[in-house]
Amino acid sequence: MMKSAFTVITAVALLSGCANQRFNVAGELSATPTAKAEDSQTFFVSGIGQMKSVDAGKVCGGADKVTGVAVEQSATDVLLGMVTLGIYTPRTARVYCK
């Protein structure tokens, strides 16, 4: 029983993907950009009807210094969402500055 449960959990973890949405404001970001701010955001019921915001201009010290923003749902976040049947669905927001 434990072996089959482990196999199912492993298969779900390997088959689950991650989602990443990145918006470049000032041209292309470098290959490995470093985020100035990282905010883990909590959503419930897959985030339906919920909004979270981060003031990128405030984080970077001015809107002209913002190079990009990104929202990511990692494999761990997807797995947590699957385990809780979509009740708890975390995401991570990042702000990139010049």
QUINORZI-V589368 format. One record per residue. N is the residue number from 1. RES is the residue in one letter. PHI is phi in whole degrees, 0 to 359 (NA if undefined). OMEGA is omega in radians with two decimals (999 if undefined). D_FIRST is the distance of its C-alpha to the first C-alpha in whole Angstrom. Layout:
# QUINORZI-V589368
((N,RES,PHI,OMEGA,D_FIRST) (N,RES,PHI,OMEGA,D_FIRST))
This chain:
# QUINORZI-V589368
((1,M,NA,-3.13,0) (2,M,295,-3.11,4) (3,K,294,-3.14,5) (4,S,290,3.09,5) (5,A,294,3.09,6) (6,F,297,3.12,9) (7,T,297,3.13,10) (8,V,295,3.14,11) (9,I,296,3.11,12) (10,T,295,3.13,14) (11,A,296,3.12,15) (12,V,296,3.14,17) (13,A,296,-3.13,18) (14,L,287,-3.11,20) (15,L,275,3.13,21) (16,S,283,-3.13,23) (17,G,255,3.05,26) (18,C,237,-3.14,29) (19,A,240,-3.14,32) (20,N,219,3.07,35) (21,Q,243,-3.12,39) (22,R,235,3.10,42) (23,F,242,3.11,45) (24,N,271,-3.09,48) (25,V,269,-3.07,51) (26,A,237,3.11,53) (27,G,78,-3.11,53) (28,E,281,3.03,50) (29,L,279,3.09,48) (30,S,294,-3.08,47) (31,A,300,3.12,44) (32,T,232,-3.12,43) (33,P,289,3.10,44) (34,T,255,-3.12,44) (35,A,284,3.07,43) (36,K,284,3.13,46) (37,A,222,3.11,44) (38,E,224,-3.06,40) (39,D,231,3.07,39) (40,S,278,-3.07,35) (41,Q,248,-3.11,35) (42,T,261,3.06,33) (43,F,234,3.11,33) (44,F,236,-3.11,31) (45,V,52,3.11,30) (46,S,59,3.07,30) (47,G,79,-3.11,34) (48,I,297,3.09,36) (49,G,72,-3.12,39) (50,Q,244,3.09,39) (51,M,225,3.03,41) (52,K,233,3.13,41) (53,S,223,3.07,44) (54,V,229,3.12,45) (55,D,277,-3.07,49) (56,A,295,3.11,49) (57,G,298,3.12,53) (58,K,291,3.14,52) (59,V,295,-3.06,50) (60,C,270,-3.12,52) (61,G,83,3.12,55) (62,G,142,-3.10,57) (63,A,296,-3.13,55) (64,D,287,-3.13,57) (65,K,264,-3.13,55) (66,V,280,3.08,52) (67,T,258,3.12,50) (68,G,181,3.05,47) (69,V,226,-3.12,44) (70,A,215,3.03,41) (71,V,234,-3.06,38) (72,E,232,2.98,34) (73,Q,238,-3.06,31) (74,S,286,3.11,29) (75,A,299,3.10,25) (76,T,295,3.10,24) (77,D,297,3.12,26) (78,V,296,3.14,24) (79,L,297,3.08,21) (80,L,299,3.09,22) (81,G,296,3.13,24) (82,M,290,-3.13,20) (83,V,296,-3.14,18) (84,T,268,3.13,21) (85,L,58,3.08,22) (86,G,83,3.14,25) (87,I,289,3.12,27) (88,Y,246,-3.10,27) (89,T,226,-3.12,28) (90,P,284,3.04,30) (91,R,218,3.14,33) (92,T,241,3.09,35) (93,A,255,3.13,39) (94,R,232,3.08,41) (95,V,239,3.13,45) (96,Y,249,-3.08,46) (97,C,241,3.06,50) (98,K,287,999,53))
